[in-house]
Amino acid sequence: MTQPMRTALLVLADGSVFEGEAIGAELPVASGEVVFHTGMSGYQEVLTDPSYAGQIITFTTPHIGNYGVTQHDNEAARVHARGVIMRDLARRRSNWRSQEPLEVFLRARNVSGIVGIDTRRLTRILRDSGAMLGAFGSADESTLREALAKEKGTAGRNLVAQVSTVTPYDVKNTARKGVKPFHVVAYDYGIKTTILRCLSEIADVHVVPAKTSAADVLARKPDGVFLSNGPGDPEMVLGAPDNLRAVIAAGVPLFGICLGHQLLSLALGGKTFKLPFGHHGANHPVREIATGRVEITSQNHNFCVDAESLGGAVRVTHINLNDHTNEGMVVNDARAFSVQYHPEAGPGPHDSRYLFARFAELMQGAK
């Protein structure tokens, strides 16, 4: 049954106002940091990526929802994003895997959205001025502006505490019988389901909360330690750099991605900074320096590593071809490496999945 139209407004911190139609949960107000995502598909994986905690996602692709939603594609048990902005929401889904329409999915998870606005204009504003705070909903403009004034954004906040698991859990190895799996401890800073699927192809995985001490991790005698993706400001994940320094000192192979990459740099004495509008999409070109090979990567982050601040502690391995920012590094005199992007690519191309095999080779060499 078609839901009646509900008029909604989007208000940005620069004073811009957009008028559209409310979809999803009937929440009068939603606020957060507005960013744009450039992927042409994978909206369900994007919405359920914990790295979007505290943010409102603008899809630059104008037609969203046309293939519906399936439970198999969830990257987390719930949606951590504050809301979603679209040009058009498909009223009819067409895909053999679809289990429900996107709007039903949003309502069931208490997530609201706004459609019918000029997302090209909105993206230009965010591209030129940078990601900014916004509020949207069916409330009047003055109410939305009040909510906007109270919004804190993502900088200077520990959003990892909102998305990390509370209790440890295990993911069993799925490799063929007769092949002894590695034992990996994965720090959950906002880990995605597809990452665990990739790791489980080479290892038995023990997932631990973000605040788990290095002593507890090392007590399990892991073959390797994995640092996951996650949301927000890396400098606010207090205690993580100390834990990672202890893991590196113990000589345990370590592989970090996204937020894990940033936390590893902090552990080595480096610095991070906030990008103007971040990298959010499934089509970011990255060059591996050693081979010259270009990978099309899936990315979702607002902060970046200042490679120069690391001095001689690392060797830079990957560079973003759009803005030449750091995308990967190997730690000198240690069994540790990391990349800024999402090698599991949920969603996105699988160009970078070789990195999981590289992690396995590193663990095998340590043995």
Number of C-alpha atoms within 10 A of each C-alpha: 3 5 7 8 10 13 16 24 23 26 22 24 16 11 8 11 15 17 18 23 18 24 29 21 18 15 17 15 21 23 27 26 26 27 27 26 21 18 20 17 19 19 22 23 23 26 25 21 29 28 27 29 25 24 26 28 24 26 27 21 18 18 14 24 21 18 21 24 24 17 13 11 17 20 24 18 13 16 23 23 22 22 31 24 29 24 20 19 19 17 13 11 17 12 11 9 12 16 15 14 20 26 21 15 20 20 16 12 15 16 23 25 28 28 24 17 20 17 21 15 11 20 22 12 16 19 15 10 12 16 22 19 22 28 28 35 29 23 16 14 17 10 16 23 22 11 18 23 14 10 17 14 19 19 16 13 17 17 24 26 18 15 24 20 19 13 9 14 11 14 15 17 22 15 14 10 8 6 9 12 20 20 22 27 25 27 26 26 29 30 23 24 20 20 19 23 17 17 26 22 18 23 24 22 26 23 22 22 20 24 19 16 17 18 11 11 19 17 8 12 12 19 22 27 27 23 26 24 29 29 29 25 24 30 19 16 20 13 15 23 20 16 20 23 16 16 21 21 11 13 15 20 25 26 25 27 24 28 32 26 26 29 30 30 27 23 19 19 14 18 19 18 14 14 15 15 20 19 23 23 23 25 18 20 15 25 19 16 13 9 9 10 10 18 20 17 24 27 26 23 24 24 23 24 26 17 21 13 15 18 12 11 19 20 15 22 18 26 21 20 15 10 8 11 17 20 24 28 23 18 20 12 10 16 21 24 25 29 25 31 27 26 25 26 21 23 24 23 16 16 15 20 15 12 16 18 14 13 24 22 13 20 21 13 10 13 7
